[in-house]
């Protein structure tokens, strides 16, 4: 009888240990990652931002050019208005000036529309480029995150950079040892191309960076 009880207890102990081992083995391993940091610090993002800044600068230069053309048209209109105020003008000469002023006003309006259209198209184009770039980059980063997570035998990866619908991070607390952001960055930077050699310094200083405010749409001086 004692042998039977001992056998049953041994079986029960073995079964319990096996069950606990199975639970331990199946327990999820969760890691966190900062996707925003990985995107912002990615070497391709730095390159893309440089290109975007350059294109924005060119767009601002074009806007300034268009505005200058508009300001010149306004100045021409004012000259016509001053000429039309001359009381010594003959009726036909005055009528001719009135026709020229109407045509000039239409030309100014077309130039204003051109500026508005150019700025709107440029902004939409830049925004679309940014959205497309972010989509591509997140797909690439996700591949590296998955590779690192698998190496760490993780079963779930949480992004700690985002916000929930109530405006807080979905990850309230996480042990820093479970954050794989730095490991992912190291893997990403393995594919970073070598930096090109710095160009030789010249005596002529580089032009000052342009303001990001952009050119105004309305033409100064128009009423």
URQUICOR-V744963 format. One record per residue. N is the residue number from 0. RES is the residue in three letters. SS is DSSP state (helix for helix, strand for strand, loop for the rest). D_LAST is the distance of its C-alpha to the last C-alpha in whole Angstrom. Layout:
BEGIN
N|RES|SS|D_LAST ; N|RES|SS|D_LAST
END
This chain:
BEGIN
0|UNK|loop|110 ; 1|UNK|helix|109 ; 2|UNK|helix|108 ; 3|UNK|helix|106 ; 4|UNK|helix|104 ; 5|UNK|helix|104 ; 6|UNK|helix|103 ; 7|UNK|helix|100 ; 8|UNK|helix|99 ; 9|UNK|helix|98 ; 10|UNK|helix|97 ; 11|UNK|helix|94 ; 12|UNK|helix|93 ; 13|UNK|helix|93 ; 14|UNK|helix|91 ; 15|UNK|helix|89 ; 16|UNK|helix|88 ; 17|UNK|helix|87 ; 18|UNK|helix|85 ; 19|UNK|helix|83 ; 20|UNK|helix|83 ; 21|UNK|helix|81 ; 22|UNK|helix|78 ; 23|UNK|helix|78 ; 24|UNK|helix|77 ; 25|UNK|helix|75 ; 26|UNK|loop|73 ; 27|UNK|loop|69 ; 28|UNK|loop|68 ; 29|UNK|strand|64 ; 30|UNK|strand|62 ; 31|UNK|strand|58 ; 32|UNK|strand|56 ; 33|UNK|loop|52 ; 34|UNK|helix|50 ; 35|UNK|helix|47 ; 36|UNK|helix|48 ; 37|UNK|helix|50 ; 38|UNK|helix|47 ; 39|UNK|helix|45 ; 40|UNK|helix|48 ; 41|UNK|loop|49 ; 42|UNK|helix|49 ; 43|UNK|helix|47 ; 44|UNK|helix|44 ; 45|UNK|helix|44 ; 46|UNK|helix|43 ; 47|UNK|helix|41 ; 48|UNK|helix|39 ; 49|UNK|helix|39 ; 50|UNK|helix|38 ; 51|UNK|helix|35 ; 52|UNK|helix|34 ; 53|UNK|helix|34 ; 54|UNK|helix|32 ; 55|UNK|helix|29 ; 56|UNK|helix|29 ; 57|UNK|helix|29 ; 58|UNK|helix|26 ; 59|UNK|helix|24 ; 60|UNK|helix|25 ; 61|UNK|helix|24 ; 62|UNK|helix|20 ; 63|UNK|helix|20 ; 64|UNK|helix|20 ; 65|UNK|helix|18 ; 66|UNK|helix|15 ; 67|UNK|helix|16 ; 68|UNK|helix|16 ; 69|UNK|helix|13 ; 70|UNK|helix|12 ; 71|UNK|helix|14 ; 72|UNK|helix|13 ; 73|UNK|helix|9 ; 74|UNK|helix|12 ; 75|UNK|helix|14 ; 76|UNK|helix|11 ; 77|UNK|helix|10 ; 78|UNK|helix|14 ; 79|UNK|helix|15 ; 80|UNK|helix|13 ; 81|UNK|helix|15 ; 82|UNK|helix|18 ; 83|UNK|helix|17 ; 84|UNK|loop|17 ; 85|UNK|loop|21 ; 86|UNK|loop|23 ; 87|UNK|loop|26 ; 88|UNK|loop|25 ; 89|UNK|loop|27 ; 90|UNK|helix|26 ; 91|UNK|helix|27 ; 92|UNK|helix|24 ; 93|UNK|helix|22 ; 94|UNK|helix|22 ; 95|UNK|helix|22 ; 96|UNK|helix|19 ; 97|UNK|helix|17 ; 98|UNK|helix|19 ; 99|UNK|helix|18 ; 100|UNK|helix|14 ; 101|UNK|helix|14 ; 102|UNK|helix|16 ; 103|UNK|helix|14 ; 104|UNK|helix|11 ; 105|UNK|helix|14 ; 106|UNK|helix|15 ; 107|UNK|helix|12 ; 108|UNK|helix|12 ; 109|UNK|helix|16 ; 110|UNK|helix|15 ; 111|UNK|helix|13 ; 112|UNK|helix|16 ; 113|UNK|helix|18 ; 114|UNK|helix|17 ; 115|UNK|helix|18 ; 116|UNK|helix|21 ; 117|UNK|helix|22 ; 118|UNK|helix|22 ; 119|UNK|helix|23 ; 120|UNK|helix|26 ; 121|UNK|helix|27 ; 122|UNK|helix|27 ; 123|UNK|helix|29 ; 124|UNK|helix|31 ; 125|UNK|helix|32 ; 126|UNK|helix|33 ; 127|UNK|helix|35 ; 128|UNK|helix|37 ; 129|UNK|helix|37 ; 130|UNK|helix|39 ; 131|UNK|helix|41 ; 132|UNK|helix|42 ; 133|UNK|helix|43 ; 134|UNK|helix|45 ; 135|UNK|helix|47 ; 136|UNK|helix|48 ; 137|UNK|helix|49 ; 138|UNK|helix|51 ; 139|UNK|helix|53 ; 140|UNK|helix|53 ; 141|UNK|helix|55 ; 142|UNK|helix|57 ; 143|UNK|helix|58 ; 144|UNK|helix|58 ; 145|UNK|helix|61 ; 146|UNK|helix|63 ; 147|UNK|helix|63 ; 148|UNK|helix|63 ; 149|UNK|helix|66 ; 150|UNK|helix|68 ; 151|UNK|loop|68 ; 152|UNK|loop|69 ; 153|UNK|loop|66 ; 154|UNK|loop|66 ; 155|UNK|strand|63 ; 156|UNK|strand|60 ; 157|UNK|strand|57 ; 158|UNK|strand|53 ; 159|UNK|loop|53 ; 160|UNK|loop|49 ; 161|UNK|loop|48 ; 162|UNK|loop|47 ; 163|UNK|loop|49 ; 164|UNK|loop|47 ; 165|UNK|loop|47 ; 166|UNK|loop|46 ; 167|UNK|loop|49 ; 168|UNK|loop|51 ; 169|UNK|loop|53 ; 170|UNK|loop|56 ; 171|UNK|loop|57 ; 172|UNK|loop|59 ; 173|UNK|loop|61 ; 174|UNK|loop|63 ; 175|UNK|helix|62 ; 176|UNK|helix|65 ; 177|UNK|helix|63 ; 178|UNK|strand|60 ; 179|UNK|loop|60 ; 180|UNK|helix|56 ; 181|UNK|helix|58 ; 182|UNK|helix|60 ; 183|UNK|helix|58 ; 184|UNK|helix|56 ; 185|UNK|helix|59 ; 186|UNK|helix|60 ; 187|UNK|helix|56 ; 188|UNK|helix|56 ; 189|UNK|loop|59 ; 190|UNK|loop|57 ; 191|UNK|loop|55 ; 192|UNK|loop|55 ; 193|UNK|loop|56 ; 194|UNK|loop|53 ; 195|UNK|loop|52 ; 196|UNK|loop|53 ; 197|UNK|loop|51 ; 198|UNK|loop|49 ; 199|UNK|loop|50 ; 200|UNK|loop|48 ; 201|UNK|loop|46 ; 202|UNK|loop|46 ; 203|UNK|loop|42 ; 204|UNK|loop|40 ; 205|UNK|loop|38 ; 206|UNK|loop|34 ; 207|UNK|loop|33 ; 208|UNK|loop|32 ; 209|UNK|loop|28 ; 210|UNK|loop|26 ; 211|UNK|loop|27 ; 212|UNK|loop|23 ; 213|UNK|loop|22 ; 214|UNK|loop|19 ; 215|UNK|loop|15 ; 216|UNK|loop|14 ; 217|UNK|loop|10 ; 218|UNK|loop|9 ; 219|UNK|loop|9 ; 220|UNK|loop|6 ; 221|UNK|loop|4 ; 222|UNK|loop|0
END
